[in-house]
Amino acid sequence: MGLIWKSARRAVVAVVGSTVLALGVAMLVLPGPAVVVIPIGLGILATEFVWARRYLRRMRDQVNRLRPGSGRGVDGGSGAQGGD
């Protein structure tokens, strides 16, 4: 029974994640928040598929590189500075 459940879950994740991802890609040319929807679709797919996890990680790394002060980590370097 475990194999059936695992396969069914994987199929549902594939359908839902692919649909959300396709909507996000369509929003690149249609009005809508594509930059929000595409990572959500990849996040759904990443729960079951390694390739989606890799794309999501690569996308996150590129966004972090584009942000000002990206060399300071995810929180933007808002930690306390010593030396006072």
Stockholm file with secondary structure:
# STOCKHOLM 1.0

chainA/1-84         MGLIWKSARRAVVAVVGSTVLALGVAMLVLPGPAVVVIPIGLGILATEFVWARRYLRRMRDQVNRLRPGSGRGVDGGSGAQGGD
#=GR chainA/1-84 SS CHHHHHHHHHHHHHHHHHHHHHHHHHTTTSSSCHHHHHHHHHHHHHTTCHHHHHHHHHHHHHHHHHSTTGGGTTTTSCSCCCCC
#=GC SS_cons        CHHHHHHHHHHHHHHHHHHHHHHHHHTTTSSSCHHHHHHHHHHHHHTTCHHHHHHHHHHHHHHHHHSTTGGGTTTTSCSCCCCC
//
